[in-house]
Amino acid sequence: MNQEQQHTPAAVPPAAERPADTVARLRATFSTGRTKPLAWRTAQLRALRTLLTEEGEALAAALLTDLGKGREEAYRTEIDFTVREIDHTLEHLADWLRPEPAPVPERLSPATAHTVLDPLGVVLVIAPWNYPVQLLLAPVVGALAAGNCVVAKPSELAPATSAALARLLPRHLDTDAVAVVEGAVPETTALLAQRFDHVFYTGNGTVGRIVMRAAAEHLTPVTLELGGKSPVFVDRDADLPTVAARLVATKFMNAGQTCVAPDYVLADPETARALEKELASAVRERYGDDPSATEAYGRIVNERHFDRLVGLLDSGRTVVGGRHEREGRYIAPTVLAEVAADSPVMREEIFGPILPLVAVAGLDEAIDFIRGRDKPLALYAFTGSDTTRERLTAETSSGGLTFGLPVAHLTVSDLPFGGVGESGMGNYHGHYSLETFSHRKAVLDQRG
């Protein structure tokens, strides 16, 4: 089969196909070896890139329907983000796949040793609703690059985007190797009952445990990309206008519905008070006097999450925001001051446009505060002190650690993205995606 033929999708399978039949069909494809050649992998990645570039407007419209996500944000955080991940993978894939030599003890001489990356087989990718394009397709990039067949499960809580992906993926990708399964809990449960070679889930810890239990029945490895309360430490030497601008830009992106969004701020009382004014100014600068009137600010995904978030608004003194309208699922960008460590807003991941300020005496208390809670998906800090950077690096545990620019570590393809403990297990992006969806096989050749 030549590369042009590999690029052409097969006939679209019937929509009523049962999960067991879908997995069996993909496994039959994998057993032929069809997905292993580099030419097939790169053809699929280029086809996925074409989908994103040629169908971007359809995806952006779906994201607007589901999340009130404006076009610019849809492209920046979902469509173009995934295109960059594809481009990085295409540029380096051949090098990543080269056998990696390993030294051999002299007692085995003459012998050579190396490792090779084998595709796992048929993998399942379950995506969340908050970034329903990026968080489905970025893992799929790694799965295809590794030479696997993929069952892609978009989120039913972003129905317009799910429908768009279910319609578009079969038009561009090899449908004998890639299947989209829509649906809610029953469909996901039926999928999880099947034997996969890897399950990649992005979402919350409650469902993550369900995924792990189901995978354990088949001894299937899992990657869990979860969440948690990602803290921000603001040192007293930080430039507060810059801090405020960057916190507002990253906290209120996607109306706060981002797994690595700054969840709360730790600062000494004087710094926290000074930061209040700067945050209020930064919100007005970015979103105007009425954020509901700008396309740059999104909406809460559904009324259940809206009601949960409104219940957190009384956890502190309102510095800015607080306005909410249930009919439009709108909650203004909100900053709360004088927030107690045991207040409702500090008991769970916020996952919405509410930023609490929590006063601590200094770095020692901030480290104790962070270490006394579940390990976060990300930890952020604004400081001019090398000592503070070194202490936060050495004395805390988190999925990622970023100084000066929250969320930016996600955009570096050569950095692994993933959690630790309650915030997840495993990682991906760039070369790490290839490792996640491959088995590194040891090969020893002794000819003496």
Residue pairs with C-beta under 8 A, 6 or more apart in sequence:
1 34
1 40
2 39
3 39
3 40
3 42
3 43
6 39
6 40
6 43
6 44
6 174
7 43
7 44
7 46
7 47
8 174
9 47
9 170
9 171
9 172
9 173
9 174
9 175
10 174
10 175
10 176
11 175
12 170
12 175
13 22
13 25
13 170
13 175
13 179
17 25
17 179
18 190
19 181
19 187
19 190
19 191
19 193
19 194
20 194
22 151
22 179
22 181
23 122
23 151
23 194
23 195
23 196
25 176
25 179
26 122
26 149
26 150
26 151
26 176
26 177
26 178
26 179
27 121
27 122
27 149
29 35
29 149
29 176
29 177
30 119
30 121
30 122
30 148
30 149
30 177
34 40
34 176
34 177
35 41
35 119
35 147
35 148
35 149
35 177
36 119
36 147
37 147
38 93
38 94
38 97
40 147
40 174
41 93
41 144
41 145
41 146
41 147
42 90
42 93
44 144
44 173
44 174
44 177
44 178
45 86
45 89
45 90
45 93
45 141
45 144
45 145
46 86
46 90
47 172
47 173
48 86
48 137
48 140
48 141
48 144
48 172
48 173
49 83
49 86
49 87
49 90
50 172
51 168
51 169
51 171
51 172
51 173
52 59
52 79
52 82
52 83
52 86
52 137
53 83
55 164
55 168
56 75
56 79
58 164
58 168
59 74
59 78
59 79
59 133
59 161
59 164
59 165
59 168
60 69
60 71
60 74
60 75
60 79
61 160
62 158
62 160
62 161
62 163
62 164
63 69
63 74
63 78
63 132
63 133
63 158
63 160
63 161
64 70
64 71
64 74
65 160
65 161
66 129
66 132
66 157
66 158
66 159
66 160
66 161
66 301
67 129
67 130
67 158
67 254
67 255
67 257
67 298
67 299
67 301
68 255
68 297
68 298
68 299
68 329
69 78
69 254
69 298
70 294
70 295
70 296
70 297
70 298
71 295
72 295
72 296
73 253
73 254
73 296
73 298
74 133
77 131
77 134
77 253
77 254
78 131
78 132
78 133
78 134
79 133
79 134
81 134
81 138
81 411
82 133
82 134
82 137
82 138
82 141
84 411
84 413
85 138
85 141
85 413
85 429
85 430
86 141
88 413
88 430
89 141
89 142
89 145
89 430
89 433
89 434
92 430
92 431
93 145
93 434
96 117
96 431
96 434
97 117
97 434
99 114
99 115
99 116
99 443
100 114
100 115
100 116
101 112
101 113
101 114
102 113
102 114
102 115
102 442
103 113
104 111
104 112
104 113
104 444
108 444
108 446
109 448
110 446
110 447
110 448
111 444
111 445
111 446
111 447
111 448
112 444
112 445
113 442
113 443
113 444
113 445
114 443
115 440
115 441
115 442
115 443
116 440
116 441
116 443
117 146
117 434
117 435
117 438
117 439
117 440
117 441
118 438
118 439
118 440
118 441
119 146
119 147
119 148
119 437
119 438
119 439
120 146
120 148
120 197
120 198
120 437
120 438
120 439
121 148
121 149
121 196
121 197
121 198
122 148
122 149
122 150
122 151
122 196
122 197
123 143
123 148
123 149
123 150
123 151
123 196
123 197
123 198
123 199
123 200
123 437
124 150
124 151
124 153
124 191
124 192
124 194
124 196
124 198
124 199
124 200
125 136
125 139
125 140
125 143
125 150
125 151
125 152
125 153
125 200
126 153
126 188
126 191
126 199
126 200
126 201
126 202
126 203
126 211
127 135
127 136
127 139
127 152
127 153
127 154
127 155
127 202
128 135
128 155
128 157
128 202
128 203
128 259
129 155
129 156
129 157
129 158
129 301
130 254
130 257
130 258
130 259
130 301
130 351
131 254
131 258
132 154
132 155
132 158
132 161
132 162
132 165
133 161
133 165
135 202
135 225
136 152
136 153
136 154
136 155
136 165
137 165
138 428
138 429
138 433
139 200
139 202
139 223
139 428
139 433
140 150
140 152
140 178
141 433
142 428
142 429
142 432
142 433
142 434
142 436
142 437
143 150
143 198
143 200
143 433
143 437
144 150
144 178
145 433
145 434
145 437
146 433
146 434
146 436
146 437
146 438
147 438
148 197
148 198
148 437
149 177
149 178
150 177
150 178
150 179
151 179
151 180
151 181
151 191
151 196
152 165
152 169
152 178
152 179
152 180
152 181
153 180
153 181
153 182
153 183
153 187
153 188
153 191
154 161
154 162
154 165
154 166
154 180
154 182
155 161
155 162
156 162
156 182
156 183
156 184
157 301
157 302
158 301
162 182
163 182
165 180
166 180
166 182
169 178
169 180
170 178
170 180
181 187
181 191
189 214
192 199
192 210
192 211
192 214
192 215
193 214
195 218
195 220
196 215
196 218
196 220
197 220
198 220
198 221
198 222
198 223
198 436
198 437
199 211
199 214
199 215
199 220
199 221
199 222
199 223
200 222
200 223
200 225
200 428
200 436
200 437
201 207
201 208
201 211
201 222
201 223
201 224
201 225
202 225
202 226
202 259
203 225
203 226
204 226
204 227
204 349
205 226
205 227
205 422
208 224
208 226
208 424
211 222
211 224
212 222
212 224
215 221
215 222
222 425
222 426
223 418
223 424
223 425
223 426
223 427
223 428
223 436
224 419
224 424
224 425
224 426
225 259
225 417
225 418
225 419
225 424
225 426
225 428
226 259
226 377
226 419
226 422
226 423
226 424
227 259
227 349
227 351
227 377
227 419
227 423
227 424
228 263
228 349
228 374
228 375
228 376
228 377
228 419
228 422
228 423
229 263
229 264
229 346
229 348
229 349
229 350
229 373
229 374
229 376
230 260
230 261
230 262
230 263
230 376
230 377
230 378
230 379
230 380
230 398
231 262
231 263
231 264
231 265
231 266
231 366
231 369
231 370
231 376
231 379
231 380
232 247
232 262
232 263
232 264
232 265
232 266
232 380
232 381
232 382
232 406
233 265
233 266
233 267
233 363
233 366
233 370
233 379
233 380
233 381
233 382
233 383
233 388
233 392
234 240
234 243
234 265
234 266
234 267
234 271
234 272
234 275
234 381
234 382
234 383
235 267
235 271
235 363
235 381
235 382
235 383
235 384
235 385
235 388
236 267
236 268
236 270
236 271
237 383
237 384
237 385
238 271
238 382
238 383
238 384
239 382
240 271
240 274
240 275
240 278
241 278
241 281
241 282
242 382
243 275
243 278
243 382
244 275
244 278
244 279
244 281
244 282
245 282
245 285
245 286
246 382
246 404
246 405
246 406
247 262
247 265
247 279
247 282
247 355
247 406
248 279
248 282
248 283
248 285
248 286
248 333
249 286
250 258
250 261
250 262
250 406
250 407
251 261
251 262
251 333
251 353
251 355
251 406
252 283
252 286
252 287
252 297
252 333
252 353
253 261
253 407
254 261
254 298
255 297
255 298
255 299
255 300
255 331
255 352
255 353
256 333
256 350
256 351
256 352
256 353
256 354
256 355
257 298
257 300
257 301
257 305
257 351
257 352
258 351
258 407
259 351
259 377
260 377
260 378
260 400
260 406
260 407
260 410
261 350
261 351
261 406
261 407
262 355
262 380
262 406
263 349
263 350
263 376
264 339
264 345
264 346
264 350
264 355
264 356
264 357
264 358
265 272
265 275
265 355
265 356
265 357
265 358
266 358
266 360
266 366
266 369
266 370
267 275
267 357
267 358
267 359
267 360
268 359
268 360
268 361
268 362
269 359
272 337
272 357
272 358
272 359
273 337
275 357
276 319
276 335
276 337
276 357
279 319
279 320
279 335
279 355
280 319
280 320
280 335
283 291
283 320
283 321
283 333
283 335
284 320
286 296
287 294
287 296
287 297
287 333
288 294
291 297
291 332
291 333
292 323
292 325
292 328
292 330
292 332
297 333
299 328
299 329
299 330
300 306
300 309
300 329
300 330
300 331
300 352
301 329
302 329
303 326
303 329
305 351
305 352
306 324
306 326
306 329
306 331
307 326
308 352
309 324
309 331
309 350
309 351
309 352
309 353
309 354
310 324
310 326
310 331
311 344
312 344
312 345
312 350
312 352
312 354
313 322
313 324
313 334
313 336
313 354
314 344
315 336
315 339
315 340
315 343
315 344
315 345
315 346
315 356
316 336
316 337
316 338
316 339
316 340
316 343
316 345
316 356
316 357
317 336
317 337
317 338
318 334
318 335
318 336
319 335
319 336
319 337
319 357
320 332
320 333
320 334
320 335
321 331
321 332
321 333
321 334
321 335
321 353
322 332
322 334
323 330
323 331
323 332
324 330
324 331
324 332
331 352
331 353
331 354
332 353
333 353
333 355
334 353
334 354
334 355
335 355
335 356
335 357
336 345
336 354
336 355
336 356
336 357
337 357
338 357
338 359
339 345
339 346
339 356
339 357
339 358
340 346
340 358
341 358
341 369
343 356
345 354
345 356
346 356
346 358
350 356
358 369
360 366
360 369
363 388
363 391
367 391
367 392
367 395
367 396
370 376
370 379
370 396
370 398
371 395
371 396
371 397
374 421
374 422
374 423
375 397
375 398
375 399
375 419
375 420
375 421
375 422
375 423
376 398
376 399
376 423
377 398
377 399
377 400
377 419
377 423
377 424
378 398
378 399
378 400
378 401
378 402
378 406
378 407
378 409
379 392
379 396
379 398
379 400
379 401
379 402
380 401
380 402
380 403
380 406
381 388
381 389
381 392
381 401
381 402
381 403
381 404
382 403
382 404
383 389
383 403
389 403
392 401
393 401
397 420
397 421
398 420
398 423
399 417
399 418
399 419
399 420
399 423
399 424
399 427
400 409
400 415
400 417
401 409
402 408
402 409
409 415
409 417
410 417
410 429
412 429
413 429
413 430
414 429
414 430
414 431
415 429
415 430
416 427
416 428
416 429
416 432
417 427
417 428
417 429
417 432
418 424
418 425
418 426
418 427
418 428
418 432
419 425
426 436
427 436
428 436
